[in-house]
Amino acid sequence: MSPERAFPDVRFLTVAEVATIMRVSKMTVYRLVHAGELPAVRVGRSFRVPEQAVHDYLRDSFVETA
């Protein structure tokens, strides 16, 4: 499979966009990335997080309350 076809629909978000979606601080997003809990790609000096990874993280972290 060619690289162009491997990720045809992947949308990458900035740390700030992820923080907004998750309603947390940018520092919290950086902690999640550095801890390996949220996958990210380094682009220069910044990180990009696949949008699907954010949705997966939120879905898997959901906790039922009473």
N, C-alpha and C positions, 0 to 999 in steps of 0.2 A: 504494500500500500504506500502510495506516495505521501510525503509530509503534508501536502496541500489537502489531501483527502482525509488525513487522520483527524484533523480538528476543524471540520467545515463550519460547525455552528457554535464553536466555543466563544463565549463573550467574556472578556476579562474586565474586572473592576479594579479601581484604585483602592487603596487602604481607606481613604476618606469616604468613598462610595459604600464600601463594606460597612464601615462604622455607622453610616446613616441608615442603611438597611437593617442592621442589627440593633440600632439605637444604643450603641456603646461608644466609648472614646476610641480614637485612633490608636492610642497606646494599648488598649485591650486587644485590638486586632493584631498589632505587632506581636504581642505576647502569644496569641494563638498561633500565629505563623511561626514564630521562633520555637514554640513548644512542639510543633509538628501536628497540632490539632486541626489546622486549617492549611491546606496545600496552597502554595503560591509559587510564582515564577519571578525571578529577579530580573528586572529590566533596568540596566544601568545601576543607579543607586536606589531605585524604588522597587516595590513589589507590585505584582498584579495577581489577583485572585480570580480563579475561574468562577463565574456566576453560579454554576451548578454546585460547586463545592460549598458555597455559602448556604444555598438552599438545603443541601444534604446535611450540613452541620446543624442548622437550625432544626430540621426534622428529627435528626438523631438525638438532639439535646433536649427535645421536648419532654417535660415531666408532667404527668397527671397529678392533679391536686384533688383533695377531698371535696 
